[in-house]
Amino acid sequence: MVRPQIGDMIGHAQIEALIASSVYSDVYRASDLRSGKPCAVRLWRASFDYVTELRALFHHEARIAAALRHPHILRISEIGEWHGYGFITSEYMAAGSLPMWLRRVSAPPAILFDLLRQAALALAYAHRFHVVHGDLRPAALLLTPDVRYRAGFRLAISGVALGRLSSEALALGGITPNRYIAPERRTGAEPSPAADIFAFGQILGDLFGDTPADPHIIDLMTACCVLDPARRPPAAAIALALALRVRALSKDIA
Protein backbone atom coordinates (compact mmCIF):
# COMPACT_ATOMS: atom_id res chain seq x y z
CA MET A 1 0.00 0.00 0.00
CA VAL A 2 1.20 3.52 -0.85
CA ARG A 3 1.00 5.64 2.30
CA PRO A 4 0.52 9.40 2.20
CA GLN A 5 3.19 11.65 3.71
CA ILE A 6 2.69 14.79 5.78
CA GLY A 7 1.74 17.59 3.39
CA ASP A 8 0.34 15.30 0.67
CA MET A 9 -3.03 16.16 -0.82
CA ILE A 10 -5.87 13.64 -0.80
CA GLY A 11 -8.73 15.24 -2.62
CA HIS A 12 -9.05 18.75 -1.19
CA ALA A 13 -7.45 17.80 2.14
CA GLN A 14 -3.80 18.30 3.11
CA ILE A 15 -2.54 15.50 5.36
CA GLU A 16 -1.19 16.52 8.78
CA ALA A 17 -0.90 13.34 10.89
CA LEU A 18 -1.92 9.68 11.15
CA ILE A 19 -4.37 9.45 14.05
CA ALA A 20 -5.80 5.90 13.87
CA SER A 21 -5.26 2.59 12.10
CA SER A 22 -7.21 -0.63 11.76
CA VAL A 23 -6.91 -3.80 9.72
CA TYR A 24 -8.76 -2.23 6.81
CA SER A 25 -8.16 1.54 6.93
CA ASP A 26 -6.04 4.41 8.21
CA VAL A 27 -7.43 7.72 9.45
CA TYR A 28 -5.53 10.98 9.07
CA ARG A 29 -6.06 14.41 10.55
CA ALA A 30 -5.99 16.91 7.71
CA SER A 31 -6.92 20.44 6.72
CA ASP A 32 -9.66 21.07 4.18
CA LEU A 33 -8.15 23.70 1.91
CA ARG A 34 -11.59 24.77 0.69
CA SER A 35 -12.93 25.67 4.13
CA GLY A 36 -9.72 26.00 6.14
CA LYS A 37 -11.22 23.72 8.79
CA PRO A 38 -9.77 20.52 10.27
CA CYS A 39 -11.11 17.31 8.74
CA ALA A 40 -10.48 13.57 8.88
CA VAL A 41 -9.51 11.42 5.90
CA ARG A 42 -10.18 7.67 6.05
CA LEU A 43 -8.07 5.81 3.48
CA TRP A 44 -8.93 2.17 2.79
CA ARG A 45 -6.10 -0.36 2.53
CA ALA A 46 -7.69 -2.69 -0.02
CA SER A 47 -6.69 -1.43 -3.46
CA PHE A 48 -9.38 -1.26 -6.11
CA ASP A 49 -6.82 -2.77 -8.48
CA TYR A 50 -6.90 -6.14 -6.67
CA VAL A 51 -10.40 -6.55 -5.22
CA THR A 52 -12.77 -7.14 -8.11
CA GLU A 53 -16.00 -5.65 -6.76
CA LEU A 54 -14.69 -3.10 -4.28
CA ARG A 55 -14.62 0.06 -6.43
CA ALA A 56 -18.31 0.16 -7.39
CA LEU A 57 -19.39 -1.04 -3.95
CA PHE A 58 -17.28 1.57 -2.17
CA HIS A 59 -18.64 4.47 -4.22
CA HIS A 60 -22.22 3.23 -3.99
CA GLU A 61 -22.23 2.83 -0.22
CA ALA A 62 -20.16 5.95 0.45
CA ARG A 63 -22.72 7.99 -1.48
CA ILE A 64 -25.48 6.45 0.64
CA ALA A 65 -23.63 7.37 3.84
CA ALA A 66 -22.95 10.91 2.58
CA ALA A 67 -26.65 11.44 1.86
CA LEU A 68 -27.64 10.82 5.48
CA ARG A 69 -28.38 14.08 7.28
CA HIS A 70 -28.74 13.71 11.03
CA PRO A 71 -27.17 15.66 13.91
CA HIS A 72 -25.61 12.47 15.30
CA ILE A 73 -24.29 10.92 12.07
CA LEU A 74 -20.77 11.81 10.94
CA ARG A 75 -20.91 14.31 8.08
CA ILE A 76 -19.02 13.34 4.92
CA SER A 77 -17.67 16.12 2.69
CA GLU A 78 -15.76 14.25 -0.06
CA ILE A 79 -15.51 10.76 -1.59
CA GLY A 80 -12.81 9.74 -4.02
CA GLU A 81 -9.75 7.66 -4.89
CA TRP A 82 -6.07 8.23 -4.17
CA HIS A 83 -3.56 5.99 -6.01
CA GLY A 84 -6.22 3.30 -6.40
CA TYR A 85 -7.43 3.40 -2.79
CA GLY A 86 -10.82 4.72 -1.74
CA PHE A 87 -10.99 7.64 0.67
CA ILE A 88 -13.71 9.47 2.55
CA THR A 89 -13.24 12.94 4.04
CA SER A 90 -15.42 13.83 7.02
CA GLU A 91 -15.67 16.26 9.88
CA TYR A 92 -12.89 15.96 12.46
CA MET A 93 -13.91 14.55 15.85
CA ALA A 94 -11.24 15.90 18.16
CA ALA A 95 -12.10 13.75 21.19
CA GLY A 96 -11.71 10.53 19.19
CA SER A 97 -13.77 7.38 19.69
CA LEU A 98 -15.83 6.62 22.78
CA PRO A 99 -13.23 4.11 24.11
CA MET A 100 -10.45 6.69 23.65
CA TRP A 101 -12.50 9.32 25.49
CA LEU A 102 -13.29 6.97 28.37
CA ARG A 103 -9.58 6.29 28.88
CA ARG A 104 -9.19 10.00 29.68
CA VAL A 105 -12.50 10.82 31.37
CA SER A 106 -14.49 9.22 34.18
CA ALA A 107 -18.03 9.71 32.88
CA PRO A 108 -21.09 9.14 35.11
CA PRO A 109 -23.71 6.67 33.88
CA ALA A 110 -26.11 9.47 32.91
CA ILE A 111 -23.58 10.87 30.43
CA LEU A 112 -22.97 7.43 28.92
CA PHE A 113 -26.71 6.76 28.69
CA ASP A 114 -27.16 10.05 26.88
CA LEU A 115 -24.36 9.31 24.41
CA LEU A 116 -25.87 5.92 23.67
CA ARG A 117 -29.29 7.56 23.31
CA GLN A 118 -27.78 9.74 20.58
CA ALA A 119 -26.28 6.66 18.93
CA ALA A 120 -29.67 4.92 19.00
CA LEU A 121 -31.34 7.96 17.44
CA ALA A 122 -28.74 7.94 14.66
CA LEU A 123 -29.35 4.22 14.05
CA ALA A 124 -33.11 4.73 14.03
CA TYR A 125 -32.73 7.45 11.38
CA ALA A 126 -30.49 5.26 9.20
CA HIS A 127 -32.79 2.25 9.56
CA ARG A 128 -35.79 4.39 8.54
CA PHE A 129 -34.07 4.84 5.18
CA HIS A 130 -33.16 1.13 4.98
CA VAL A 131 -29.48 1.83 5.65
CA VAL A 132 -27.81 -0.85 7.76
CA HIS A 133 -24.56 0.04 9.50
CA GLY A 134 -23.14 -3.49 9.37
CA ASP A 135 -19.97 -2.68 11.34
CA LEU A 136 -21.27 -1.22 14.59
CA ARG A 137 -18.67 -1.28 17.37
CA PRO A 138 -17.24 1.20 19.92
CA ALA A 139 -14.73 2.61 17.42
CA ALA A 140 -17.67 3.88 15.30
CA LEU A 141 -18.88 6.10 18.17
CA LEU A 142 -17.03 9.43 17.80
CA LEU A 143 -16.92 12.51 20.00
CA THR A 144 -16.02 16.19 19.95
CA PRO A 145 -14.87 18.15 23.02
CA ASP A 146 -18.41 19.48 23.62
CA VAL A 147 -19.69 15.96 24.30
CA ARG A 148 -21.16 16.97 27.68
CA TYR A 149 -23.55 19.42 26.01
CA ARG A 150 -25.50 16.87 23.94
CA ALA A 151 -24.03 18.19 20.71
CA GLY A 152 -20.76 16.31 20.41
CA PHE A 153 -21.63 12.76 19.36
CA ARG A 154 -21.46 11.29 15.85
CA LEU A 155 -22.00 7.75 14.59
CA ALA A 156 -19.57 6.94 11.78
CA ILE A 157 -21.36 5.30 8.85
CA SER A 158 -19.04 5.24 5.87
CA GLY A 159 -18.41 3.21 2.76
CA VAL A 160 -17.47 -0.42 3.25
CA ALA A 161 -18.60 -0.26 6.89
CA LEU A 162 -22.12 -0.87 5.58
CA GLY A 163 -21.37 -4.57 5.58
CA ARG A 164 -22.16 -5.84 2.08
CA LEU A 165 -18.70 -6.91 0.95
CA SER A 166 -18.08 -10.34 -0.53
CA SER A 167 -15.89 -12.85 1.29
CA GLU A 168 -13.02 -11.87 -1.02
CA ALA A 169 -13.26 -8.20 -0.12
CA LEU A 170 -13.74 -8.95 3.58
CA ALA A 171 -10.59 -11.09 3.57
CA LEU A 172 -8.57 -8.13 2.37
CA GLY A 173 -10.55 -5.41 4.05
CA GLY A 174 -10.94 -6.67 7.61
CA ILE A 175 -14.06 -7.62 9.58
CA THR A 176 -15.86 -6.55 12.70
CA PRO A 177 -14.59 -8.10 15.97
CA ASN A 178 -16.50 -11.34 16.44
CA ARG A 179 -18.45 -10.40 19.58
CA TYR A 180 -20.29 -7.60 17.72
CA ILE A 181 -21.43 -9.89 14.89
CA ALA A 182 -25.00 -11.13 15.31
CA PRO A 183 -25.40 -14.93 15.38
CA GLU A 184 -27.45 -14.95 12.18
CA ARG A 185 -24.70 -13.05 10.34
CA ARG A 186 -22.21 -15.77 11.26
CA THR A 187 -24.39 -18.29 9.44
CA GLY A 188 -24.65 -16.26 6.25
CA ALA A 189 -27.61 -13.93 6.77
CA GLU A 190 -27.50 -10.50 5.12
CA PRO A 191 -26.79 -7.40 7.24
CA SER A 192 -30.00 -6.13 8.85
CA PRO A 193 -31.21 -3.56 11.38
CA ALA A 194 -31.60 -6.40 13.87
CA ALA A 195 -27.90 -7.25 13.47
CA ASP A 196 -27.04 -3.63 14.28
CA ILE A 197 -29.20 -3.92 17.42
CA PHE A 198 -27.28 -7.02 18.52
CA ALA A 199 -24.03 -5.06 18.20
CA PHE A 200 -25.59 -2.20 20.18
CA GLY A 201 -26.40 -4.62 22.99
CA GLN A 202 -22.80 -5.84 23.03
CA ILE A 203 -21.62 -2.23 23.33
CA LEU A 204 -23.94 -1.80 26.32
CA GLY A 205 -22.25 -4.84 27.86
CA ASP A 206 -18.80 -3.37 27.18
CA LEU A 207 -19.70 -0.14 28.96
CA PHE A 208 -21.71 -1.42 31.90
CA GLY A 209 -20.71 -5.05 32.39
CA ASP A 210 -18.25 -4.25 35.19
CA THR A 211 -20.34 -1.59 36.98
CA PRO A 212 -23.07 -2.01 39.61
CA ALA A 213 -26.11 -3.50 37.91
CA ASP A 214 -28.79 -1.16 36.59
CA PRO A 215 -31.78 -3.49 36.07
CA HIS A 216 -33.18 -1.30 33.29
CA ILE A 217 -29.93 -1.47 31.33
CA ILE A 218 -29.54 -5.19 31.96
CA ASP A 219 -33.05 -5.74 30.57
CA LEU A 220 -32.25 -3.57 27.54
CA MET A 221 -28.96 -5.35 26.86
CA THR A 222 -30.68 -8.74 27.14
CA ALA A 223 -33.42 -7.67 24.73
CA CYS A 224 -30.88 -6.43 22.18
CA CYS A 225 -28.92 -9.68 22.23
CA VAL A 226 -31.66 -12.32 22.03
CA LEU A 227 -30.97 -14.98 19.42
CA ASP A 228 -34.16 -14.38 17.47
CA PRO A 229 -33.62 -11.19 15.38
CA ALA A 230 -37.38 -10.57 15.19
CA ARG A 231 -37.55 -10.17 18.98
CA ARG A 232 -34.90 -7.46 19.23
CA PRO A 233 -36.26 -3.96 19.86
CA PRO A 234 -36.04 -1.28 17.16
CA ALA A 235 -33.47 1.48 17.59
CA ALA A 236 -36.19 4.08 18.31
CA ALA A 237 -37.40 2.04 21.30
CA ILE A 238 -33.83 1.79 22.59
CA ALA A 239 -33.43 5.56 22.29
CA LEU A 240 -36.62 6.08 24.31
CA ALA A 241 -35.52 3.64 27.03
CA LEU A 242 -32.17 5.40 27.34
CA ALA A 243 -33.85 8.83 27.41
CA LEU A 244 -35.92 7.67 30.38
CA ARG A 245 -32.75 6.57 32.18
CA VAL A 246 -31.13 9.94 31.44
CA ARG A 247 -34.15 11.74 32.84
CA ALA A 248 -34.09 9.60 35.98
CA LEU A 249 -30.39 10.37 36.49
CA SER A 250 -30.41 13.95 35.17
CA LYS A 251 -28.97 15.34 38.37
CA ASP A 252 -25.69 13.58 37.50
CA ILE A 253 -25.28 15.39 34.14
CA ALA A 254 -22.86 18.29 34.43
N, C-alpha and C positions, 0 to 999 in steps of 0.2 A: 504494500500500500504506500502511495505517495503521501507524505504528511506535510501539511502547511507549516511554514515558518512564520515567526513573528514579523508582522508587516505585510504579509501576503494578503491579496484580495480574494475573497470568496464571494462572488456576486458583488453586492454593494457594500460588503462588510470588510473592514480591515482587521486582521487577526491580531490579538494582543496577548493571549495566554491560554494554555490548555487548562481547563478547570475540572473536567471529569472524563472518565473512560469506562467503557463496558466491553463485553465480548463483541458487540456488534456496532458500536459507534463511539466517536469522541465528541466532546462538547468543548467549544472554545468561547471565551469572552472576546468580544470584538466591539468595534465602533461602526455604527451605520453612517456612512459618509453622506447619505442623503439627509438624515435628520440630525446628525451629530450626537445621537443618543447611544448609550451602551446597548448591546444586543448579545444574543447567544447564537452560535452557529453549531448545529449538530451535523456531523459529517459521518455518513455510513461507511463501514469498512468493506462491505461486499461490493466489489466492482461490477458495474453493469456489463462489463465486457465478458464476465465469466459466469454470471447467473442468468440463465436464459429468460426468465419471466420477470426479473426484478425491476427493470426500467419502467415498463408500463404500469406495473403494480404500484411502484413507489409514487409516480406522478399522480396516478388516480387517487390513491388514498391520502396523499399529502394535500391534494386539492380539496378533498372532503374535509379534512381536519382544518384547513385554512378557512373554510366557509362557515365553520361554527362560530357563533358570536354569543358569548356568555361571559359575565364578569369573572367567573371562576374557571375558565378554560384558557390555557396559554395561547396568546395571540401570535399568529404566524405572519411574517411580513414578506418573506421571499422563499421560493422553492426553485431549485435548479440543480445543475451538475458541475462538478469541479474535477477535471482529469478523470472522468468516467465514474465518479462516486457521487451519489445523491447527497444533497445538503438541504437543510431547512433552517432559515433564520427566524428567530422569535424574540420576544421581549426578554430582557435579562432579569433573572430572579436572584437578587443579590444575596439572599439568605440561604440559597441552595435548597436541597431536598429536605423533607420533613425529618428523616433520620439525622442528617447533618445538623439541622437546627436543634434537635433534641440533645445532641452531644454537647451543645454549648449552653442550653437554656433548660431550666427546670420548670416545665409548664404545668400548671394545675389541670386537673381533669376537665374543668369547664372550658378551658382554652382548647384542649385537644378535641373535645366533643364538638366545639364550634368549627374547628378546622375540618373535621370529618363531615359535619353537616354541609359545609361548602362543597366538599368533594362529592357528596351524594347528590347535591343539587346539580352539579356539573354533569354527573353521570346520567341523572334523570333527563336533563336537556338533550344530551347526546342520544340516549336511547329513544327519545321521542321522535328523533329524525332517523331512526334505524341505524345509528352509528354505534358499533360495538368497539370498546377500547381494545380488548384482546391481550393487553400486556400490563394489566393493572398491578402495581406493586408500590412499596413506599417510595422508591426513587422517582415515580411519576407524580408525586405530590410535592409541589414547589412553592417556595415562600419568598416574599419580599420583606424588608425590615419593618414594614407597618403591619405585620401579621396580627398584632394584638388589637387592631382597630377594624377587624372584619373586612378588610379590603386587600389583604396581602396574600391570598391563596390562589394558586392556579393548578389545574389538572393538566398535565402534558398529554395531549393526544396528537401524535404526529407520525405520518407516513407508515412505515412497516410495523409500527407498534399496534396497528389495527388488527393484526393477527390472522391474515389470510394468506400467508406465504406457503409455498409448497414445501415438502420435506427437504428438497434440494436447497432452497433458499434459506430455510431455517438452519440447516447444517452449517452454512457459511455465515449466517447472520446472527446466530445466538437465539436463545429461547428464554422465556420467563423462568425464574427459579421454581422448582417443582411444587413447592407447597402452595403457590398461588394459582396453580392450574386446576380447574374444576375437574372432578372425576370423569365426567362425560367427555371432556376434551382429551383426556388421556386414552380414551378408547375410540377416538376418531371423529367425535361430533364437531360440527362447525362452531366457531366462536358465536356467543350469544349474550344478550343482556344478563341472563342467569349466571353465566360463567363469570362475568364481571362482578356480580353480587357475591359469588363464592370468594373471589379474591379480596373483595372489600371485607368480608368476614374474617379472613385470615389476617388482614391488616389490623382489624380490631383486636385480634388475639395478640399480635405483635406488641401493640401499644399498651394493652391492659392485662395481659396474661400474668404479669408478675406483681400487680398492684392489688390492694384489698378489693374484694369482689363487689362490683356494682350489679345487683341482680338484673336491672334493666338492660345493661350492656351485655351481660352474659346471655340473656334471652335473645337479644338482637344478634349477637355473634352466632349463636346456635341456629337461629332461623336462617341466617345467610349461608351457612355451611351444610345444610341438610343435603343428603345425597340426591334427592329428587329435585331437579331444576325447577319443576313447575310449582314447588312449594316454597321457593325462596321469595322473599318480599321484593317488590319493585324499589328502585332507587328513591322514588319520591316518598315512599313510606318510611324508608330508612332516614331520610332527611328530616321528616316530621318527628320521628322518635328521638333523634339527636337534638332537635330544637327544643323538645320538651325537657330533655336532660340539661341543656344549657340554661333554660329558664329556671329550672329548679336549683341550679348551682350558680345563678347569675352573680351572687355576691362575691364569688371567687374570681370574676373576670376583672382584670385591672383596667 
